[in-house]
Amino acid sequence: MKVTLVMEHTRISFDAPPPDLLVIPGASFELPLNGYVVSAQVEEVVLSYPVSQIVLASPAPRGRNFRDVAVDLARTDYASNVTAEDLDDDGAD
């Protein structure tokens, strides 16, 4: 499953196993990371073969930027192929 985490002016994409439960837009979703949790809301779900996609939205965790979150996601057992993209033209986090 492809997951996109939209965090302010950034986008973090990664592959993850499908969740055990049905995921619907508006539901809460938690991503446990390195000593903290990113709480996100499901914005969009696209069920398709062979790969489904979930889009999550979350504010940046206090004291961390999107690069920190991407690095910590890459260290988890559930996320792979993590990429981060700054969508803000001025290059600020």
N, C-alpha and C positions, 0 to 999 in steps of 0.2 A: 504494500500500500504506500502511496506517495502522500506525504504530509507536508503542508505549507503552513508555517507559523508566521503570521503578519504581526509585527511588533513595531508600532509607531511608523517610522518611515523606512522600515527594513522588511526583508523577507528571508526567512530561514527555511530551507527545504531539506527533507530527509526521507529515507525509506524506513518503514517500520512494519512489524507484523500487524495484521488486522486486529482490532480490538475484539474482546470476547463478547461484548454487548453491542446491540444496535446503537449506532451513533446518529443523532438527528440534529439539524440546525437549531441553535439556541441552547443546546446542552452544554454543561460545564465539562471541562477536560483538564486533568492535571498531569503535568510532565515532571516526575521527580528527577532532580538533577543533583549536582554535587553539594549537598547540604542545604538545598532550598528547593522549592517547588514553583514551577510556572503554572499559574492558573489561567486557563484560556477558555474562550467560548467558541463553540463550533459555529462557523459562519456558513459553510457550504459542504455538502457531501455529494460526491459523484461516484456512483456504483457502476463499474463497467468491467468488462473482461478484456484483457487479463489483469489490469491494474486499476484499482479504485483510488480515489483521492479525497482527502479531508483538508479543509482550509480552517485554520484556527486563528483567533485574534486575541492578543494579550498586550497589556502595557509591559514595558521593560521592568524586570524586578528591581527593587530599590538597591542602588549601589552597583548595578551591573549593566553593561551595555549588550547589544545584540551579538557582538563578537564573543563575549564571555559565555553567553547562552549557547552559541553555536559550538564552542570548544567543549563545554560541559555536555551538550547533547552527543557529540561525537564519542565521548568517553562512556556513554551508557551501553547497556546490553541490548537495548531495544531500538536504537537509531543507527543507521548506517548511511553512507554517501551524503554526509551533511555539507550543505553549501549555504553561504550567507551572502546577501546582496543588500547594499545600502542604496535605497531608492531616492535619497535626498541628494540633490545636485551639488550642495555645498560641501559634501564629504563629512559632515558632522555626524556623530553617533546619534 
